Amino acid sequence: MTEPLRTPPPATARLRPFADNPARWDAERSCALQTGRIAYDTGSSSVAGEPYLVHERTGWGWLAWTVPADGSMPQRPHHIGVLPPSATWTDRLAARWLARRQAGRMALHATSRGSLRYFAVAVGVIGCFTAIDAITRGIPLGIAVPAALLAPLLADHLPDRLDLRARQRVRVVQGAAATGYLQRLAACHTGLLRAAADSDRHEPRRAAEIGRHLLWDAAGLLQRQDTRQASPQLIACERLMLQLADQVTQNTEHTTAQDAAADVARAHTPRRTRGPYPPWGPAGDA
C-alpha cells in the first residue's frame, strides 16, 4: 500500500508578487499610484481601459500582476507566461519583449475610447516636421502628407504585430481558473528549483527538470482547452508535481538526518594524541 502524498511546504503553496524582494513590489505600486493606472473592481485601469501590469520575470517565464486600488496584494496573476523547457536565445528574447514595461497611451479625445501610444504620437510629431521639410525641398504633397499620417499608425500597430510573433514562442495563460491552477503548479515548481539550487545531488535537479516539462505541458493544455475539458490531464500533472515535491522533501530530510548523524559520530570519536616523538622512538645521533 502506497503512502499518501504529503502536503508541500506552506512557503510554496501560493506565489506572491516579488516574494524575495518586497521593496520591488512597493516601488511598482507607488509608480502605479502616481500614474493613476491601478486596477479597480472591473479589472481595468483609468488609462485606455487597460490594467496596469507589473511583470515579474522568472527562470521559467513570467507572472503579470495587477495593482489593486485598495492597497492589498493581488491573489492571482493577470496572466502567466511559460518558456519552453529548452528555451533558445530567441525564445528568451520573445519573453523579455512580452514582459516589458507597458508603454503609456494617450486618449484621442476625452469621450473617446481610442488611444495612441506616446511613441506613436512622437513619431507623428516628427513626421509632420519631416513632411514640411520634404515639401519645401520639392517632394510632392501627395507623397509627404500620406507618409506623415501613416507613420504614427504604423508605429502604433508594430508592437501588436511583434506581440503576435512573440506569443508563438511562449505559452501565455489567461483567465481566473487557468491562472489559478498554473499558479499552484508554478509554486510547486519554484520549490523544486530552490531545492535543486541548495543541493549538489542529482535527484533534486532531475525533479526540477521534470517539473519544468510539466509546467510547459500544463500551459499548453490551458492555452488550447478549457479547464473542465482538460481536467483529467491537469489533475495528472498536478499529482505528478506533488509527488516530485514530496520525493524531494523526503530526500532532503533523509540527507539532513544522515549529515547530522555523521556530525554526531565525528564529535564522539576520540582523537588520537600524538607525542613529541614518532611511534618508533626518538631518532638517534648520527
Phi, psi and chi 1 to 4 in degrees:
 res  aa     phi    psi   chi1   chi2   chi3   chi4
   1 MET       -  128.2 -174.7  174.3 -179.0      -
   2 THR   -77.5  151.1   58.6      -      -      -
   3 GLU   -77.3  147.0  -63.8 -179.5   -0.5      -
   4 PRO   -67.8  152.3   24.4  -33.1      -      -
   5 LEU   -67.6  135.4  -66.5  176.7      -      -
   6 ARG   -86.5  153.0  -64.5 -169.9  -60.7  176.9
   7 THR   -74.1  134.3  -55.5      -      -      -
   8 PRO   -61.3  163.4  -21.1   31.5      -      -
   9 PRO   -56.0  140.1  -23.3   31.2      -      -
  10 PRO   -62.8  -19.6   17.7  -28.0      -      -
  11 ALA   -65.7  -25.7      -      -      -      -
  12 THR  -106.9   16.0   61.3      -      -      -
  13 ALA   -68.6  -33.3      -      -      -      -
  14 ARG  -151.4  133.1  176.7  178.6  -67.8  178.8
  15 LEU   -76.9  138.6  -65.9  176.4      -      -
  16 ARG  -115.5  153.9  -68.1  -67.5 -174.5 -179.9
  17 PRO   -61.9  121.5  -20.9   31.3      -      -
  18 PHE    49.9   55.4  -59.1   97.6      -      -
  19 ALA   -61.4  -31.9      -      -      -      -
  20 ASP   -86.1   -7.5  -61.9  -28.8      -      -
  21 ASN  -146.4   75.3 -172.3   10.2      -      -
  22 PRO   -60.2  -29.0  -20.4   32.1      -      -
  23 ALA   -63.7  -31.3      -      -      -      -
  24 ARG   -64.9  -41.9  171.3   71.2 -176.1  -80.8
  25 TRP   -65.9  -40.4  173.1 -108.1      -      -
  26 ASP   -61.4  -39.7  -65.1  -23.1      -      -
  27 ALA   -67.4  -41.7      -      -      -      -
  28 GLU   -66.1  -38.7  -67.0  -72.3   -7.0      -
  29 ARG   -66.8  -39.3 -176.3  177.1  179.6  -83.4
  30 SER   -63.2  -39.3  -60.6      -      -      -
  31 CYS   -64.0  -39.7  179.4      -      -      -
  32 ALA   -66.4  -38.2      -      -      -      -
  33 LEU   -68.2  -36.8  -69.1  174.0      -      -
  34 GLN   -68.5  -36.0  -69.6  174.2    3.5      -
  35 THR   -88.9   -7.7   56.8      -      -      -
  36 GLY    75.9   14.6      -      -      -      -
  37 ARG  -101.6   74.8  -55.3  179.7   69.2 -179.8
  38 ILE  -118.7  156.7   52.7 -179.9      -      -
  39 ALA   -85.8  125.8      -      -      -      -
  40 TYR   -97.2 -171.1  -65.2   95.0      -      -
  41 ASP   -60.4  -27.7  -64.8  -22.8      -      -
  42 THR   -80.3   -6.9   57.6      -      -      -
  43 GLY    84.9    2.8      -      -      -      -
  44 SER  -114.2  169.3   61.8      -      -      -
  45 SER  -107.8 -178.0   67.1      -      -      -
  46 SER   -87.4    0.4   58.0      -      -      -
  47 VAL  -115.9  110.7  178.6      -      -      -
  48 ALA    59.0   19.5      -      -      -      -
  49 GLY    68.3   18.8      -      -      -      -
  50 GLU  -113.2  139.2  -64.0 -179.4   -3.9      -
  51 PRO   -71.7  146.4   25.9  -33.1      -      -
  52 TYR   -81.5  119.4  179.4   83.0      -      -
  53 LEU  -110.3  136.6  -61.7  178.6      -      -
  54 VAL  -107.9  117.6  177.4      -      -      -
  55 HIS   -94.4  124.0  -67.3   85.4      -      -
  56 GLU  -106.9  106.6 -179.9 -178.5    0.3      -
  57 ARG   -81.0  140.2  -71.5 -163.8  -68.5  -93.1
  58 THR  -127.6  176.9   64.5      -      -      -
  59 GLY   -68.3  -24.0      -      -      -      -
  60 TRP  -104.3   -2.1   48.1  -96.0      -      -
  61 GLY   158.8 -131.2      -      -      -      -
  62 TRP  -159.4  162.4   75.5   88.7      -      -
  63 LEU  -125.0  132.4  -58.8  101.0      -      -
  64 ALA  -105.4  115.5      -      -      -      -
  65 TRP  -106.2  142.7  -55.0   94.3      -      -
  66 THR   -87.9  165.7   56.6      -      -      -
  67 VAL  -113.4  102.2 -177.1      -      -      -
  68 PRO   -63.1  146.8  -21.7   32.8      -      -
  69 ALA   -73.2  -22.6      -      -      -      -
  70 ASP   -85.3    4.4   57.4    0.2      -      -
  71 GLY    84.3   -0.1      -      -      -      -
  72 SER   -80.8  169.5   61.5      -      -      -
  73 MET   -83.8  139.9  -62.8  -75.0  -75.1      -
  74 PRO   -65.7  140.5   23.5  -32.8      -      -
  75 GLN   -80.2  -32.7  -64.5  -60.0  -44.9      -
  76 ARG  -145.9  155.3   66.4  170.2   56.8   91.1
  77 PRO   -67.7  155.7  -17.5   30.4      -      -
  78 HIS   -69.7  -41.2 -177.4  -92.5      -      -
  79 HIS  -155.8  163.3   67.5  -99.7      -      -
  80 ILE  -130.5  133.4  -58.9  176.9      -      -
  81 GLY  -111.7  138.9      -      -      -      -
  82 VAL  -125.6  129.8 -179.1      -      -      -
  83 LEU   -82.8  156.9  -81.0  165.4      -      -
  84 PRO   -62.4  153.1  -19.8   30.5      -      -
  85 PRO   -57.4  -41.6  -24.7   33.7      -      -
  86 SER  -106.6   70.6  -59.7      -      -      -
  87 ALA   -70.9  135.2      -      -      -      -
  88 THR   -89.2  175.8   62.6      -      -      -
  89 TRP   -62.9  -37.5  178.1   83.4      -      -
  90 THR   -66.4  -38.6  -52.9      -      -      -
  91 ASP   -62.7  -43.6  -64.1  -26.9      -      -
  92 ARG   -68.4  -33.7  -63.8 -170.3  179.7  -81.0
  93 LEU   -65.7  -40.0 -174.9   62.9      -      -
  94 ALA   -64.3  -39.2      -      -      -      -
  95 ALA   -65.4  -40.2      -      -      -      -
  96 ARG   -65.1  -35.9  -69.0 -173.7   66.7   86.4
  97 TRP   -66.6  -44.5  169.8 -101.1      -      -
  98 LEU   -70.7  -28.1  -67.9  173.3      -      -
  99 ALA   -97.6   22.7      -      -      -      -
 100 ARG   -73.2  164.2   69.9 -169.5 -176.9  -82.0
 101 ARG   -68.2  134.8 -175.1 -179.9  -67.7  -86.9
 102 GLN   -66.3  136.5  -68.3  175.3  -70.0      -
 103 ALA   -78.5  142.8      -      -      -      -
 104 GLY   -70.8  152.9      -      -      -      -
 105 ARG  -126.5  150.2  -58.1 -174.1   70.3   91.9
 106 MET  -118.2  126.3 -175.1  179.2   70.1      -
 107 ALA   -68.3  140.1      -      -      -      -
 108 LEU   -71.8  -30.3  -62.5  178.3      -      -
 109 HIS  -152.2  154.2 -167.9  -91.1      -      -
 110 ALA   -60.9  -33.1      -      -      -      -
 111 THR  -103.6    6.7   59.1      -      -      -
 112 SER  -103.5  146.6  174.2      -      -      -
 113 ARG   -86.7   -9.0  -64.6 -179.3   60.2   87.3
 114 GLY   -72.6  147.6      -      -      -      -
 115 SER  -154.5  162.5   63.3      -      -      -
 116 LEU  -130.3  149.2  -76.1  175.6      -      -
 117 ARG   -67.0  148.4  -68.8 -179.4  173.9   87.6
 118 TYR   -59.1  -34.4  -72.4  127.3      -      -
 119 PHE   -62.3  -41.1  173.0   72.0      -      -
 120 ALA   -66.6  -37.1      -      -      -      -
 121 VAL   -63.4  -42.4  175.1      -      -      -
 122 ALA   -63.1  -40.3      -      -      -      -
 123 VAL   -63.3  -38.2  170.4      -      -      -
 124 GLY   -63.9  -41.8      -      -      -      -
 125 VAL   -64.6  -46.0  173.3      -      -      -
 126 ILE   -63.4  -37.5  -64.5  173.7      -      -
 127 GLY   -63.9  -36.1      -      -      -      -
 128 CYS   -63.5  -47.2  -70.4      -      -      -
 129 PHE   -65.1  -37.4  -74.3  102.6      -      -
 130 THR   -65.3  -38.8  -55.9      -      -      -
 131 ALA   -66.0  -40.9      -      -      -      -
 132 ILE   -62.5  -42.7  -66.0  174.2      -      -
 133 ASP   -66.1  -37.8 -178.5   69.9      -      -
 134 ALA   -66.4  -37.5      -      -      -      -
 135 ILE   -66.7  -40.7  -68.1  172.4      -      -
 136 THR   -65.8  -22.8   57.8      -      -      -
 137 ARG   -90.3    2.4  -66.5  175.2 -178.3  -88.6
 138 GLY   103.3    4.6      -      -      -      -
 139 ILE   -71.4  134.8  -58.6  -62.5      -      -
 140 PRO   -58.0  145.7  -24.3   33.2      -      -
 141 LEU   -63.0  -33.9 -170.8   67.4      -      -
 142 GLY   -70.0  -12.5      -      -      -      -
 143 ILE  -101.3  -43.6  -63.2  177.1      -      -
 144 ALA   -68.5  -44.5      -      -      -      -
 145 VAL   -68.0  -49.3  173.0      -      -      -
 146 PRO   -59.3  -37.2  -26.1   36.0      -      -
 147 ALA   -63.7  -40.5      -      -      -      -
 148 ALA   -66.6  -31.8      -      -      -      -
 149 LEU   -78.5  -34.7  -65.5  176.7      -      -
 150 LEU   -77.4  -26.9  -72.8  175.3      -      -
 151 ALA   -58.1  -50.2      -      -      -      -
 152 PRO   -66.5  -32.5   22.2  -32.8      -      -
 153 LEU   -66.2  -41.0  -62.8  178.3      -      -
 154 LEU   -67.1  -38.5  -68.0  175.3      -      -
 155 ALA   -65.6  -32.5      -      -      -      -
 156 ASP   -79.2  -26.0 -170.2   69.6      -      -
 157 HIS   -87.4  -27.8 -176.8   64.8      -      -
 158 LEU   -60.2  -45.4 -179.0   60.5      -      -
 159 PRO   -58.8  -34.8  -25.9   35.6      -      -
 160 ASP   -66.0  -38.1  -64.8  -27.0      -      -
 161 ARG   -66.6  -39.5  -63.4  -69.1  -61.4  177.3
 162 LEU   -67.0  -34.3  -67.0  176.7      -      -
 163 ASP   -61.2  -43.6  -73.4  -13.5      -      -
 164 LEU   -63.0  -41.0  -68.0  176.0      -      -
 165 ARG   -67.9  -38.7  -65.8  -67.5  -61.6  -87.8
 166 ALA   -69.2  -34.8      -      -      -      -
 167 ARG   -68.6  -13.6  -76.4  175.2  177.9  -94.7
 168 GLN   -75.7  -15.3  -63.8  175.8    0.9      -
 169 ARG  -102.7  -14.4  -67.2 -170.1  166.8  -89.7
 170 VAL  -128.1  172.0  -62.0      -      -      -
 171 ARG  -118.4  119.5  -68.7  176.6  176.8  175.2
 172 VAL  -110.5  126.2 -178.6      -      -      -
 173 VAL  -111.0  129.6  175.5      -      -      -
 174 GLN  -128.5  166.8  -64.2  179.7  -26.5      -
 175 GLY   100.1  143.8      -      -      -      -
 176 ALA   -60.4  -47.8      -      -      -      -
 177 ALA   -67.3  -43.4      -      -      -      -
 178 ALA   -68.0  -46.5      -      -      -      -
 179 THR   -68.7  -32.5   54.6      -      -      -
 180 GLY   -63.9  -41.1      -      -      -      -
 181 TYR   -67.6  -48.5  169.2   81.7      -      -
 182 LEU   -66.5  -27.2 -159.2   62.4      -      -
 183 GLN   -63.6  -42.7 -177.8 -175.6   13.2      -
 184 ARG   -64.5  -42.2  -63.2 -164.5  -53.7  -89.7
 185 LEU   -66.0  -40.8 -147.4   60.8      -      -
 186 ALA   -66.9  -31.6      -      -      -      -
 187 ALA   -65.7  -42.9      -      -      -      -
 188 CYS   -64.2  -40.9  -68.5      -      -      -
 189 HIS   -65.3  -36.3 -179.7   54.3      -      -
 190 THR   -62.3  -38.7  -59.0      -      -      -
 191 GLY   -63.7  -38.5      -      -      -      -
 192 LEU   -65.3  -40.0  -64.9  176.8      -      -
 193 LEU   -64.7  -40.0  -67.9  175.9      -      -
 194 ARG   -66.2  -40.3  -70.0  175.0  178.8  172.7
 195 ALA   -64.9  -38.8      -      -      -      -
 196 ALA   -67.5  -35.3      -      -      -      -
 197 ALA   -71.3  -29.7      -      -      -      -
 198 ASP   -89.2   -1.8  -64.0  -21.6      -      -
 199 SER  -126.4  149.8  175.8      -      -      -
 200 ASP  -103.8   12.7   56.8   -7.5      -      -
 201 ARG   -89.6  159.8  -61.9  174.2   64.2   87.6
 202 HIS   -76.7  -32.2  172.0   72.1      -      -
 203 GLU   -61.3  -49.0  -68.6   81.0    2.1      -
 204 PRO   -62.3  -37.8  -22.9   34.3      -      -
 205 ARG   -65.7  -40.1  -68.7 -163.9  -63.0  -90.4
 206 ARG   -65.9  -39.5 -180.0   56.0 -179.7  165.2
 207 ALA   -63.2  -38.8      -      -      -      -
 208 ALA   -66.1  -37.2      -      -      -      -
 209 GLU   -64.6  -43.9  -67.2  175.6    1.3      -
 210 ILE   -64.4  -40.9  -62.6  174.5      -      -
 211 GLY   -61.5  -35.3      -      -      -      -
 212 ARG   -64.4  -41.5  179.5   70.4  174.9  -88.7
 213 HIS   -66.3  -39.0  -76.5  -87.0      -      -
 214 LEU   -63.7  -40.7  -72.0  175.1      -      -
 215 LEU   -63.5  -41.2 -162.5   64.9      -      -
 216 TRP   -65.6  -44.0  173.5 -105.7      -      -
 217 ASP   -65.1  -41.8  -66.3  -19.6      -      -
 218 ALA   -64.1  -38.6      -      -      -      -
 219 ALA   -63.6  -36.6      -      -      -      -
 220 GLY   -66.3  -40.5      -      -      -      -
 221 LEU   -63.9  -43.9  -70.2  171.4      -      -
 222 LEU   -71.4  -24.6  -67.8  168.3      -      -
 223 GLN   -78.3  -31.1 -163.6  176.6   43.4      -
 224 ARG   -96.2  -28.8  -63.8 -171.4  -57.5  -93.2
 225 GLN  -130.0  165.5  -55.5  178.6   35.0      -
 226 ASP   -75.8  155.3 -175.4   71.8      -      -
 227 THR   -61.3  -32.6   51.3      -      -      -
 228 ARG   -70.4  -39.8  -66.5 -176.2  178.8  179.9
 229 GLN   -68.0  -38.0  -64.0  176.3   -8.9      -
 230 ALA   -95.3   16.2      -      -      -      -
 231 SER   -57.6  -45.5 -179.7      -      -      -
 232 PRO   -60.5  -44.5  -22.9   34.1      -      -
 233 GLN   -67.0  -37.6  -62.5   93.5  -34.8      -
 234 LEU   -67.9  -38.7  -65.8  175.5      -      -
 235 ILE   -64.3  -39.3  -68.4  175.2      -      -
 236 ALA   -64.8  -40.5      -      -      -      -
 237 CYS   -62.4  -43.9  -74.1      -      -      -
 238 GLU   -69.0  -37.7 -171.2  166.4    9.8      -
 239 ARG   -65.2  -40.9  -75.5 -174.3   60.3   84.4
 240 LEU   -67.2  -38.1 -176.3   52.4      -      -
 241 MET   -64.9  -39.9 -174.0   74.4   82.0      -
 242 LEU   -66.3  -36.8  -70.6  173.8      -      -
 243 GLN   -64.3  -40.8  -72.0  177.5   -6.8      -
 244 LEU   -62.2  -44.6  -69.1  172.6      -      -
 245 ALA   -63.0  -38.6      -      -      -      -
 246 ASP   -67.8  -42.0 -176.9   67.5      -      -
 247 GLN   -64.6  -41.6  -68.6  174.0    2.9      -
 248 VAL   -65.1  -39.2  169.0      -      -      -
 249 THR   -63.9  -45.1  -58.4      -      -      -
 250 GLN   -63.0  -41.8  -69.6 -176.7   13.7      -
 251 ASN   -64.2  -39.9 -176.8  -90.1      -      -
 252 THR   -66.3  -43.1  -57.5      -      -      -
 253 GLU   -64.4  -39.6  -67.6  175.3   -7.5      -
 254 HIS   -66.3  -42.4 -178.9   66.9      -      -
 255 THR   -65.7  -39.7  -56.9      -      -      -
 256 THR   -64.4  -41.2  -56.6      -      -      -
 257 ALA   -64.8  -40.2      -      -      -      -
 258 GLN   -64.5  -42.4  -75.9 -176.1  -24.3      -
 259 ASP   -63.7  -40.2  -65.7  -18.7      -      -
 260 ALA   -65.7  -40.7      -      -      -      -
 261 ALA   -64.9  -38.7      -      -      -      -
 262 ALA   -65.3  -38.9      -      -      -      -
 263 ASP   -65.0  -41.0  -67.0  -20.9      -      -
 264 VAL   -64.9  -41.1  172.0      -      -      -
 265 ALA   -63.7  -41.7      -      -      -      -
 266 ARG   -66.0  -34.5  -77.5 -166.1  -63.5  -93.7
 267 ALA   -68.3  -30.9      -      -      -      -
 268 HIS   -93.8   -2.0  -72.3   79.5      -      -
 269 THR   -81.6  122.2  -59.8      -      -      -
 270 PRO   -68.4  137.0   24.8  -33.4      -      -
 271 ARG   -83.6  143.7  -63.2 -177.3  178.9  179.3
 272 ARG   -77.7  130.6  -66.1 -177.9  179.2  180.0
 273 THR   -90.5  137.6   57.1      -      -      -
 274 ARG  -111.5  128.0 -169.9  176.8  -77.1 -173.9
 275 GLY   -78.3 -177.4      -      -      -      -
 276 PRO   -74.3  -14.9   25.4  -33.1      -      -
 277 TYR  -122.1  160.0  -57.3  110.1      -      -
 278 PRO   -63.6  163.1  -21.3   32.3      -      -
 279 PRO   -63.8  -18.6   16.2  -27.1      -      -
 280 TRP   -92.2    9.7   52.4   82.9      -      -
 281 GLY    99.1  174.0      -      -      -      -
 282 PRO   -69.0  149.7   26.3  -33.8      -      -
 283 ALA   -73.0  135.8      -      -      -      -
 284 GLY   -78.5  167.4      -      -      -      -
 285 ASP   -74.0  146.4  -64.1  -24.8      -      -
 286 ALA   -74.9      -      -      -      -      -
